[in-house]
Amino acid sequence: MARRPSNQEAKPSQSTSGWSPTDTIDLASIPQASVTSVGTTASGITFYTTGGTYSLNVPGASSYGYTLSSDSNGGLIYTTCFAEGTSITTPDGEATVETLVPGTQVMTPKGAMPVKWLGYRSITVADQRVPEENWLVRIREGALAYGVPSRDLLVTQEHCMVFEGKLVPARMLVNGASILIDRTINSYTYYHVELESHEAVWAENALTESYLDTGNRSQFDNHPVTAIFGGSKAGGSETLPLETSRAFVEPIHAAIAARAASAAPQPELTTDPDLHLVTNFEQIIRPLRRANDRVTFMIPANVATVRLVSRTSRPSDTIGPFVDDRRDLGVLVGDVSLFASRQTISLTAHLSLSHLSGWHGLESSRYRWTDGDAALSLQSGNIVSREPSILSIQVVSGGPYLVEDHAVRSDLRQVG
């Protein structure tokens, strides 16, 4: 992060003059607490607030990251952040990663080792298949311990930090305050440093992993460095094993969060799955009754299939990133029965078919997770009930869910 000794003062919808990437902009008329999001382009910055939308003409704004803070009166301060060469510890002191070449000695807990290979790869987040998984993790200066890292460190989400000789992906350490997902850098290049073996090295005084070959060398190119290192191979290595269990990571996460100067705001959660059915005629059916773990629905005549629709959540979002489960989970469904034509029909396809729309993989012969929009066939053989029936679904578990996330999904469905 870089700041000029004095701030520029600007008003909404104003053009800034003489702006440079090291400036801090003070927008005294916009309360920092009112900002809901920020958008940057090649020509300016747009602040979205609870009181309106404000724009500034700032050339090259999208090329840099930023942080938001408050001035003494609660007004908004916008500060540009940008990564320069990440410092790697060598026997001769600190060296920026871009200056390393094969044969350069770098320090590891086992002593100095030569660099075997270097690689670079550039990506644009918006162009990736899953953009959300490609934002960088920013580890703030001093987040892990006093002076560790020695300044902000940017790594990819799957890149691992080293604790007690074990690897923990950076994404599992995010607390929203001292370690956060940085959504301000849309394009970046990450850098790989390979040693003779998979070892720990110091980057900005923080212990992290060297490159582990995953068979993807052909993807690299040469560009200026923005972030250091890519992802780790599943399971790590014999030298540095991967450890993602909650029992190991949660205490580390808690200790790091306790060091943070401030706590990140907690999301609003609900335990209500908003469970309902959508028929093959696009009728929406709400529950008829809920009793213990059973939810029943009245099904109109001639309905052949329904979709079991609910809120979804990722345990890594609602419980904490120290839970290594990033699946979008709806509800955990057990027994499903249809009462029709004076008989009870047990519906078991969701517990036996490996590939079924809207269902996660089979993990048990008794229960299965939906992804929030799961298909259920109500046909017995090829026969569809010509009279109303009652569908009984055992909901074993579900939630908590993010309230805001559900609102966004609902809006998208209405637009679609």
MODAJO-V344232 format. One record per pair of residues at least 12 apart in sequence whose C-alpha atoms are under 8 Angstrom apart, sorted by the first residue. I is the first residue (numbers start at 1). J is the second residue. D is the distance in Angstrom with one decimal. If there is no record, write none. Layout:
i=I j=J d=D
i=I j=J d=D
This chain:
i=1 j=79 d=8.0
i=1 j=80 d=6.8
i=1 j=81 d=4.4
i=1 j=82 d=6.0
i=1 j=83 d=7.5
i=1 j=152 d=8.0
i=2 j=22 d=5.3
i=2 j=23 d=7.6
i=2 j=79 d=7.9
i=2 j=80 d=6.9
i=2 j=81 d=6.4
i=2 j=82 d=7.7
i=3 j=22 d=5.3
i=3 j=23 d=5.6
i=3 j=24 d=5.9
i=3 j=79 d=7.2
i=3 j=80 d=7.7
i=4 j=22 d=6.1
i=4 j=23 d=5.4
i=4 j=24 d=6.6
i=6 j=24 d=7.7
i=7 j=23 d=6.8
i=7 j=24 d=5.1
i=7 j=25 d=5.7
i=7 j=26 d=6.3
i=8 j=23 d=7.1
i=8 j=24 d=6.2
i=8 j=25 d=4.8
i=8 j=26 d=6.0
i=9 j=25 d=5.9
i=9 j=26 d=4.8
i=9 j=27 d=6.2
i=9 j=28 d=7.6
i=10 j=25 d=6.7
i=10 j=26 d=6.2
i=10 j=27 d=5.4
i=10 j=28 d=7.8
i=11 j=27 d=5.9
i=11 j=28 d=7.6
i=11 j=29 d=6.9
i=12 j=27 d=7.4
i=12 j=29 d=7.8
i=12 j=54 d=5.3
i=12 j=55 d=5.8
i=12 j=56 d=6.3
i=13 j=54 d=5.9
i=13 j=55 d=4.8
i=13 j=56 d=5.2
i=13 j=57 d=7.6
i=14 j=55 d=7.3
i=14 j=56 d=5.4
i=14 j=57 d=6.7
i=15 j=56 d=5.7
i=15 j=57 d=4.6
i=15 j=58 d=6.9
i=16 j=56 d=7.1
i=16 j=57 d=6.2
i=16 j=58 d=6.3
i=19 j=58 d=7.1
i=19 j=59 d=7.9
i=21 j=61 d=7.9
i=21 j=64 d=7.5
i=21 j=80 d=6.3
i=22 j=79 d=7.9
i=22 j=80 d=6.2
i=22 j=81 d=7.9
i=23 j=79 d=6.6
i=23 j=80 d=6.6
i=24 j=77 d=6.9
i=24 j=78 d=5.8
i=24 j=79 d=4.5
i=24 j=80 d=6.7
i=25 j=77 d=5.7
i=25 j=78 d=5.1
i=25 j=79 d=6.4
i=26 j=71 d=7.6
i=26 j=75 d=7.4
i=26 j=76 d=6.0
i=26 j=77 d=4.5
i=26 j=78 d=6.4
i=27 j=75 d=6.1
i=27 j=76 d=5.1
i=27 j=77 d=6.1
i=27 j=78 d=7.7
i=28 j=71 d=7.6
i=28 j=73 d=7.7
i=28 j=74 d=7.7
i=28 j=75 d=4.3
i=28 j=76 d=5.9
i=28 j=77 d=7.8
i=29 j=75 d=6.2
i=29 j=76 d=7.7
i=30 j=75 d=5.5
i=30 j=76 d=5.7
i=31 j=70 d=7.8
i=31 j=74 d=5.6
i=31 j=75 d=4.5
i=31 j=76 d=5.6
i=32 j=68 d=7.5
i=32 j=69 d=6.6
i=32 j=70 d=5.6
i=32 j=74 d=6.1
i=32 j=75 d=5.4
i=32 j=76 d=4.3
i=32 j=77 d=7.4
i=33 j=74 d=7.7
i=34 j=49 d=5.1
i=34 j=50 d=5.4
i=34 j=51 d=7.1
i=35 j=47 d=6.7
i=35 j=48 d=5.9
i=35 j=49 d=4.2
i=35 j=50 d=6.6
i=36 j=48 d=5.6
i=36 j=49 d=5.1
i=36 j=50 d=6.8
i=37 j=49 d=7.0
i=40 j=61 d=5.8
i=40 j=62 d=4.8
i=41 j=60 d=7.2
i=41 j=61 d=6.0
i=41 j=62 d=4.7
i=42 j=58 d=8.0
i=42 j=59 d=6.0
i=42 j=60 d=4.6
i=42 j=61 d=5.7
i=42 j=62 d=5.2
i=42 j=63 d=7.2
i=43 j=57 d=6.0
i=43 j=58 d=5.6
i=43 j=59 d=4.4
i=43 j=60 d=5.8
i=43 j=61 d=6.5
i=43 j=62 d=7.8
i=44 j=56 d=5.5
i=44 j=57 d=4.4
i=44 j=58 d=4.2
i=44 j=59 d=5.8
i=44 j=60 d=7.1
i=44 j=61 d=5.7
i=44 j=62 d=7.6
i=45 j=57 d=6.6
i=45 j=58 d=6.4
i=45 j=61 d=6.5
i=62 j=184 d=7.9
i=62 j=185 d=7.7
i=62 j=186 d=8.0
i=63 j=185 d=7.3
i=64 j=80 d=6.4
i=64 j=81 d=6.2
i=64 j=82 d=5.6
i=64 j=184 d=7.2
i=64 j=185 d=6.4
i=65 j=80 d=5.8
i=65 j=81 d=4.8
i=65 j=82 d=5.7
i=65 j=182 d=8.0
i=65 j=184 d=4.7
i=65 j=185 d=5.4
i=66 j=78 d=6.8
i=66 j=79 d=5.3
i=66 j=80 d=4.3
i=66 j=81 d=4.7
i=66 j=82 d=7.7
i=66 j=184 d=6.5
i=67 j=79 d=5.3
i=67 j=80 d=6.6
i=67 j=81 d=6.9
i=83 j=154 d=7.7
i=83 j=226 d=5.6
i=83 j=227 d=7.5
i=84 j=225 d=7.2
i=84 j=226 d=6.5
i=85 j=97 d=6.0
i=85 j=98 d=6.5
i=85 j=225 d=6.3
i=85 j=226 d=7.2
i=86 j=98 d=8.0
i=86 j=153 d=7.4
i=86 j=203 d=6.7
i=86 j=204 d=6.5
i=86 j=225 d=8.0
i=86 j=227 d=7.7
i=86 j=228 d=7.0
i=87 j=203 d=5.6
i=87 j=204 d=5.2
i=87 j=205 d=8.0
i=88 j=106 d=7.2
i=88 j=201 d=7.5
i=88 j=202 d=5.8
i=88 j=203 d=4.7
i=88 j=204 d=6.4
i=88 j=205 d=7.7
i=89 j=106 d=6.0
i=89 j=107 d=5.7
i=89 j=201 d=7.4
i=89 j=202 d=5.5
i=89 j=203 d=6.7
i=89 j=204 d=7.8
i=89 j=205 d=7.3
i=90 j=105 d=6.0
i=90 j=106 d=4.1
i=90 j=107 d=5.0
i=90 j=112 d=7.3
i=91 j=105 d=6.8
i=91 j=106 d=6.4
i=91 j=107 d=6.2
i=91 j=112 d=6.7
i=97 j=191 d=7.9
i=97 j=225 d=7.9
i=98 j=224 d=7.6
i=98 j=225 d=6.6
i=100 j=115 d=7.7
i=100 j=118 d=8.0
i=101 j=115 d=6.8
i=101 j=117 d=7.6
i=101 j=118 d=7.0
i=102 j=114 d=7.0
i=102 j=115 d=4.8
i=102 j=116 d=5.1
i=102 j=117 d=5.6
i=102 j=118 d=7.1
i=103 j=115 d=5.0
i=103 j=116 d=6.4
i=106 j=201 d=7.4
i=107 j=201 d=6.1
i=107 j=202 d=7.1
i=108 j=199 d=6.8
i=108 j=200 d=5.6
i=108 j=201 d=4.9
i=108 j=202 d=7.1
i=109 j=200 d=6.8
i=109 j=201 d=7.4
i=113 j=195 d=6.9
i=113 j=196 d=7.8
i=114 j=195 d=6.3
i=114 j=196 d=7.5
i=115 j=193 d=6.7
i=115 j=194 d=6.0
i=115 j=195 d=5.0
i=115 j=196 d=7.5
i=116 j=193 d=7.6
i=116 j=194 d=5.4
i=116 j=195 d=4.9
i=116 j=196 d=6.1
i=117 j=192 d=7.9
i=117 j=193 d=6.2
i=117 j=194 d=5.1
i=117 j=195 d=7.0
i=118 j=191 d=7.3
i=118 j=192 d=5.4
i=118 j=193 d=4.9
i=118 j=194 d=6.2
i=119 j=191 d=5.9
i=119 j=192 d=4.9
i=119 j=193 d=6.9
i=119 j=217 d=7.5
i=119 j=220 d=5.7
i=119 j=221 d=6.8
i=119 j=222 d=7.2
i=120 j=189 d=6.6
i=120 j=190 d=5.8
i=120 j=191 d=4.7
i=120 j=192 d=6.2
i=120 j=220 d=5.0
i=120 j=221 d=5.0
i=120 j=222 d=5.2
i=120 j=223 d=6.6
i=120 j=225 d=7.8
i=121 j=189 d=5.3
i=121 j=190 d=5.5
i=121 j=191 d=6.7
i=121 j=219 d=6.8
i=121 j=220 d=4.6
i=121 j=221 d=5.3
i=121 j=222 d=6.9
i=121 j=223 d=7.4
i=122 j=187 d=7.3
i=122 j=188 d=5.7
i=122 j=189 d=4.0
i=122 j=190 d=6.5
i=122 j=220 d=7.8
i=122 j=221 d=7.3
i=122 j=223 d=7.1
i=123 j=187 d=5.8
i=123 j=188 d=5.8
i=123 j=189 d=6.3
i=124 j=186 d=5.6
i=124 j=187 d=4.3
i=124 j=188 d=6.6
i=125 j=186 d=5.2
i=125 j=187 d=6.1
i=126 j=186 d=6.8
i=133 j=157 d=7.0
i=134 j=156 d=7.1
i=134 j=157 d=7.0
i=135 j=156 d=7.2
i=135 j=157 d=7.2
i=135 j=181 d=6.4
i=135 j=182 d=6.1
i=135 j=183 d=5.8
i=135 j=185 d=7.4
i=135 j=186 d=7.4
i=136 j=154 d=6.3
i=136 j=155 d=5.8
i=136 j=156 d=4.9
i=136 j=157 d=6.1
i=136 j=181 d=5.9
i=136 j=182 d=5.5
i=136 j=183 d=7.2
i=136 j=185 d=7.6
i=136 j=227 d=7.7
i=137 j=154 d=5.7
i=137 j=155 d=5.4
i=137 j=156 d=5.9
i=137 j=157 d=5.8
i=137 j=170 d=6.7
i=137 j=171 d=6.8
i=137 j=174 d=7.7
i=137 j=179 d=6.9
i=137 j=180 d=5.7
i=137 j=181 d=4.6
i=137 j=182 d=5.7
i=138 j=152 d=6.6
i=138 j=153 d=5.8
i=138 j=154 d=4.7
i=138 j=155 d=6.7
i=138 j=179 d=5.7
i=138 j=180 d=5.4
i=138 j=181 d=6.2
i=138 j=182 d=5.9
i=139 j=152 d=5.6
i=139 j=153 d=5.1
i=139 j=154 d=6.4
i=139 j=155 d=8.0
i=139 j=178 d=6.3
i=139 j=179 d=4.6
i=139 j=180 d=6.8
i=140 j=152 d=4.5
i=140 j=153 d=6.5
i=140 j=178 d=5.2
i=140 j=179 d=6.0
i=141 j=153 d=7.4
i=141 j=178 d=8.0
i=143 j=178 d=5.4
i=143 j=179 d=7.0
i=143 j=256 d=6.4
i=143 j=259 d=6.8
i=143 j=260 d=6.7
i=144 j=206 d=7.9
i=144 j=256 d=5.8
i=144 j=259 d=7.8
i=145 j=259 d=7.9
i=147 j=205 d=7.4
i=148 j=204 d=7.2
i=148 j=205 d=5.6
i=148 j=206 d=5.4
i=149 j=203 d=7.6
i=149 j=204 d=5.1
i=149 j=205 d=5.1
i=149 j=206 d=4.9
i=150 j=204 d=5.2
i=150 j=205 d=5.7
i=150 j=206 d=7.6
i=151 j=204 d=6.3
i=152 j=204 d=7.9
i=153 j=203 d=7.8
i=153 j=204 d=6.7
i=153 j=227 d=7.9
i=154 j=226 d=7.6
i=154 j=227 d=5.1
i=154 j=228 d=6.5
i=155 j=170 d=7.4
i=155 j=190 d=7.8
i=155 j=227 d=5.4
i=155 j=228 d=5.4
i=155 j=229 d=6.4
i=155 j=230 d=7.4
i=156 j=170 d=7.4
i=156 j=190 d=7.8
i=156 j=227 d=7.2
i=156 j=228 d=7.5
i=156 j=229 d=6.9
i=156 j=230 d=5.7
i=156 j=231 d=6.7
i=157 j=169 d=6.6
i=157 j=170 d=5.3
i=157 j=171 d=4.8
i=157 j=231 d=7.3
i=158 j=170 d=6.2
i=158 j=171 d=6.5
i=158 j=230 d=6.9
i=158 j=231 d=4.4
i=158 j=232 d=6.3
i=159 j=209 d=7.7
i=159 j=229 d=6.5
i=159 j=230 d=5.4
i=159 j=231 d=4.3
i=159 j=232 d=5.6
i=160 j=208 d=6.2
i=160 j=209 d=6.1
i=160 j=231 d=7.3
i=160 j=232 d=6.6
i=161 j=206 d=7.9
i=161 j=207 d=6.2
i=161 j=208 d=4.3
i=161 j=209 d=6.3
i=162 j=200 d=7.0
i=162 j=207 d=5.6
i=162 j=208 d=5.2
i=162 j=209 d=6.7
i=163 j=207 d=7.9
i=165 j=240 d=6.2
i=165 j=241 d=7.7
i=166 j=240 d=5.4
i=166 j=241 d=5.3
i=166 j=242 d=5.9
i=166 j=243 d=6.0
i=167 j=209 d=7.7
i=167 j=236 d=7.1
i=167 j=240 d=6.3
i=167 j=241 d=6.0
i=167 j=242 d=4.6
i=167 j=243 d=5.7
i=167 j=244 d=8.0
i=168 j=242 d=6.4
i=168 j=243 d=5.9
i=168 j=244 d=6.2
i=168 j=249 d=7.4
i=169 j=244 d=7.7
i=171 j=321 d=6.8
i=172 j=249 d=7.6
i=172 j=253 d=7.7
i=172 j=321 d=4.6
i=172 j=322 d=4.8
i=172 j=323 d=7.4
i=172 j=324 d=7.3
i=173 j=249 d=8.0
i=173 j=252 d=7.8
i=173 j=253 d=5.4
i=173 j=256 d=7.9
i=173 j=321 d=6.6
i=173 j=322 d=6.7
i=174 j=253 d=7.8
i=174 j=321 d=6.6
i=175 j=253 d=7.7
i=175 j=257 d=6.2
i=175 j=263 d=8.0
i=175 j=264 d=6.8
i=176 j=263 d=7.6
i=176 j=264 d=5.2
i=177 j=257 d=7.8
i=177 j=260 d=6.5
i=177 j=261 d=7.8
i=177 j=262 d=6.5
i=177 j=263 d=6.1
i=177 j=264 d=5.3
i=178 j=256 d=7.9
i=178 j=257 d=7.3
i=178 j=260 d=5.4
i=178 j=261 d=7.7
i=188 j=225 d=7.6
i=188 j=226 d=5.5
i=188 j=227 d=6.8
i=189 j=223 d=6.6
i=189 j=224 d=6.7
i=189 j=225 d=5.5
i=189 j=226 d=5.2
i=189 j=227 d=6.0
i=190 j=225 d=6.1
i=190 j=226 d=6.1
i=190 j=227 d=4.4
i=190 j=228 d=4.9
i=190 j=229 d=5.4
i=190 j=230 d=6.4
i=191 j=225 d=6.4
i=191 j=226 d=8.0
i=191 j=227 d=6.5
i=191 j=228 d=4.7
i=191 j=229 d=4.7
i=191 j=230 d=7.0
i=192 j=210 d=7.3
i=192 j=211 d=5.6
i=192 j=228 d=6.8
i=192 j=229 d=4.7
i=192 j=230 d=6.7
i=193 j=210 d=5.7
i=193 j=211 d=5.4
i=193 j=229 d=7.2
i=194 j=210 d=5.7
i=194 j=211 d=4.7
i=194 j=212 d=6.9
i=195 j=210 d=6.8
i=195 j=211 d=7.3
i=197 j=239 d=7.9
i=198 j=210 d=5.9
i=198 j=211 d=6.7
i=198 j=212 d=5.8
i=198 j=237 d=7.0
i=198 j=239 d=6.3
i=198 j=240 d=6.9
i=199 j=239 d=6.7
i=199 j=240 d=6.8
i=200 j=240 d=7.8
i=210 j=229 d=7.6
i=211 j=229 d=6.9
i=211 j=230 d=7.6
i=211 j=232 d=7.5
i=212 j=232 d=6.5
i=212 j=233 d=6.5
i=213 j=233 d=7.5
i=214 j=232 d=8.0
i=214 j=233 d=6.0
i=244 j=322 d=7.6
i=244 j=323 d=7.9
i=244 j=324 d=6.4
i=245 j=322 d=7.9
i=245 j=323 d=7.4
i=245 j=324 d=7.3
i=246 j=322 d=5.8
i=246 j=323 d=5.5
i=246 j=324 d=7.4
i=249 j=322 d=5.6
i=250 j=322 d=5.3
i=250 j=323 d=7.9
i=253 j=322 d=6.8
i=267 j=402 d=6.9
i=267 j=403 d=8.0
i=268 j=402 d=6.1
i=268 j=403 d=5.8
i=268 j=404 d=7.2
i=269 j=318 d=7.5
i=269 j=400 d=6.1
i=269 j=401 d=5.4
i=269 j=402 d=4.8
i=269 j=403 d=5.5
i=270 j=399 d=7.4
i=270 j=400 d=5.5
i=270 j=401 d=5.3
i=270 j=402 d=6.6
i=270 j=403 d=6.3
i=271 j=398 d=7.5
i=271 j=399 d=5.4
i=271 j=400 d=4.6
i=271 j=401 d=6.2
i=272 j=399 d=7.4
i=272 j=400 d=7.6
i=272 j=401 d=7.6
i=273 j=310 d=5.4
i=273 j=311 d=5.0
i=273 j=312 d=7.6
i=273 j=330 d=7.5
i=273 j=331 d=7.5
i=273 j=398 d=6.9
i=273 j=399 d=6.8
i=273 j=401 d=7.3
i=274 j=309 d=7.9
i=274 j=310 d=5.3
i=274 j=311 d=6.1
i=275 j=287 d=7.5
i=275 j=308 d=7.2
i=275 j=309 d=5.8
i=275 j=310 d=4.6
i=275 j=311 d=7.4
i=276 j=308 d=6.1
i=276 j=309 d=5.4
i=276 j=310 d=6.5
i=277 j=306 d=6.1
i=277 j=307 d=5.5
i=277 j=308 d=4.9
i=277 j=309 d=5.8
i=278 j=306 d=5.4
i=278 j=307 d=5.2
i=278 j=308 d=6.8
i=278 j=309 d=7.2
i=279 j=303 d=6.6
i=279 j=304 d=7.9
i=279 j=305 d=6.0
i=279 j=306 d=4.3
i=279 j=307 d=6.4
i=280 j=303 d=6.7
i=280 j=304 d=6.8
i=280 j=305 d=5.6
i=280 j=306 d=5.9
i=281 j=303 d=7.6
i=285 j=297 d=7.1
i=285 j=298 d=7.6
i=285 j=299 d=7.8
i=293 j=394 d=5.6
i=293 j=395 d=5.3
i=293 j=396 d=6.1
i=294 j=392 d=6.6
i=294 j=393 d=5.7
i=294 j=394 d=4.6
i=294 j=395 d=6.2
i=295 j=392 d=5.8
i=295 j=393 d=5.3
i=295 j=394 d=6.4
i=295 j=395 d=7.1
i=296 j=390 d=6.7
i=296 j=391 d=5.5
i=296 j=392 d=4.4
i=296 j=393 d=6.3
i=297 j=390 d=5.7
i=297 j=391 d=5.1
i=297 j=392 d=6.6
i=298 j=388 d=7.1
i=298 j=389 d=6.1
i=298 j=390 d=4.8
i=298 j=391 d=6.5
i=299 j=388 d=5.5
i=299 j=389 d=5.1
i=299 j=390 d=5.7
i=299 j=391 d=6.8
i=300 j=387 d=6.9
i=300 j=388 d=4.6
i=300 j=389 d=6.7
i=301 j=385 d=6.1
i=301 j=386 d=4.9
i=301 j=387 d=4.3
i=301 j=388 d=4.4
i=301 j=389 d=7.1
i=302 j=384 d=5.9
i=302 j=385 d=5.6
i=302 j=386 d=5.0
i=302 j=387 d=6.8
i=302 j=388 d=7.8
i=303 j=378 d=7.3
i=303 j=384 d=6.9
i=303 j=385 d=7.2
i=304 j=377 d=6.3
i=304 j=378 d=5.3
i=304 j=379 d=5.7
i=304 j=384 d=5.7
i=304 j=385 d=7.8
i=305 j=375 d=7.2
i=305 j=376 d=5.7
i=305 j=377 d=4.5
i=305 j=378 d=5.4
i=305 j=379 d=7.4
i=306 j=375 d=6.0
i=306 j=376 d=5.3
i=306 j=377 d=6.5
i=306 j=378 d=7.4
i=307 j=373 d=5.9
i=307 j=374 d=5.1
i=307 j=375 d=4.5
i=307 j=376 d=5.9
i=308 j=372 d=7.1
i=308 j=373 d=5.5
i=308 j=374 d=5.0
i=308 j=375 d=6.4
i=308 j=376 d=7.2
i=309 j=330 d=7.9
i=309 j=372 d=5.1
i=309 j=373 d=4.5
i=309 j=374 d=6.6
i=310 j=330 d=5.8
i=310 j=331 d=7.3
i=310 j=372 d=4.8
i=310 j=373 d=6.8
i=311 j=330 d=5.8
i=311 j=372 d=5.9
i=311 j=401 d=6.7
i=311 j=406 d=6.1
i=312 j=328 d=5.6
i=312 j=329 d=5.0
i=312 j=330 d=4.3
i=312 j=331 d=7.7
i=312 j=371 d=6.7
i=312 j=372 d=5.5
i=312 j=399 d=7.4
i=312 j=401 d=6.3
i=312 j=402 d=8.0
i=312 j=406 d=7.4
i=313 j=327 d=7.7
i=313 j=328 d=5.2
i=313 j=329 d=5.3
i=313 j=330 d=6.7
i=313 j=399 d=6.6
i=313 j=400 d=7.1
i=313 j=401 d=5.1
i=313 j=402 d=6.5
i=314 j=326 d=5.2
i=314 j=327 d=5.4
i=314 j=328 d=4.9
i=314 j=329 d=6.1
i=315 j=327 d=7.5
i=318 j=400 d=6.5
i=318 j=401 d=6.6
i=318 j=402 d=6.8
i=328 j=371 d=5.7
i=328 j=372 d=7.7
i=329 j=369 d=6.4
i=329 j=370 d=6.1
i=329 j=371 d=5.0
i=329 j=372 d=6.6
i=329 j=398 d=7.6
i=329 j=399 d=8.0
i=330 j=369 d=6.6
i=330 j=370 d=5.0
i=330 j=371 d=4.9
i=330 j=372 d=4.3
i=330 j=373 d=7.8
i=330 j=398 d=6.4
i=330 j=399 d=7.5
i=331 j=369 d=5.7
i=331 j=370 d=5.6
i=331 j=371 d=7.7
i=331 j=372 d=7.2
i=331 j=395 d=6.6
i=331 j=396 d=7.5
i=331 j=397 d=5.9
i=331 j=398 d=4.5
i=331 j=399 d=7.4
i=332 j=367 d=6.3
i=332 j=368 d=5.4
i=332 j=369 d=4.3
i=332 j=370 d=6.5
i=332 j=395 d=5.8
i=332 j=396 d=5.3
i=332 j=397 d=5.0
i=332 j=398 d=6.1
i=333 j=367 d=5.4
i=333 j=368 d=5.4
i=333 j=369 d=6.2
i=333 j=370 d=7.4
i=333 j=393 d=7.1
i=333 j=394 d=5.7
i=333 j=395 d=4.8
i=333 j=396 d=5.8
i=333 j=397 d=7.6
i=334 j=366 d=5.7
i=334 j=367 d=4.4
i=334 j=368 d=6.7
i=334 j=393 d=7.2
i=334 j=394 d=5.1
i=334 j=395 d=6.3
i=334 j=396 d=6.4
i=335 j=347 d=7.7
i=335 j=348 d=7.5
i=335 j=366 d=7.4
i=335 j=367 d=7.7
i=335 j=393 d=6.2
i=335 j=394 d=5.3
i=336 j=348 d=7.0
i=336 j=391 d=7.4
i=336 j=392 d=5.7
i=336 j=393 d=4.6
i=336 j=394 d=6.3
i=337 j=391 d=5.9
i=337 j=392 d=5.1
i=337 j=393 d=6.6
i=338 j=378 d=7.4
i=338 j=389 d=6.9
i=338 j=390 d=5.8
i=338 j=391 d=4.6
i=338 j=392 d=6.3
i=339 j=389 d=5.6
i=339 j=390 d=5.1
i=339 j=391 d=6.4
i=339 j=392 d=8.0
i=340 j=385 d=6.8
i=340 j=387 d=7.5
i=340 j=388 d=7.2
i=340 j=389 d=4.7
i=340 j=390 d=6.7
i=341 j=385 d=7.4
i=341 j=387 d=7.4
i=341 j=389 d=7.6
i=345 j=380 d=7.6
i=347 j=377 d=8.0
i=347 j=378 d=7.6
i=350 j=368 d=7.1
i=350 j=376 d=7.7
i=351 j=364 d=7.7
i=351 j=365 d=5.8
i=351 j=366 d=6.6
i=351 j=367 d=6.8
i=351 j=368 d=6.7
i=352 j=365 d=7.3
i=356 j=375 d=7.3
i=357 j=374 d=6.0
i=357 j=375 d=5.7
i=358 j=370 d=5.8
i=358 j=371 d=5.4
i=358 j=372 d=6.9
i=358 j=373 d=5.2
i=358 j=374 d=3.8
i=358 j=375 d=6.0
i=359 j=371 d=5.7
i=359 j=373 d=7.9
i=359 j=374 d=5.7
i=359 j=375 d=7.8
i=367 j=396 d=7.8
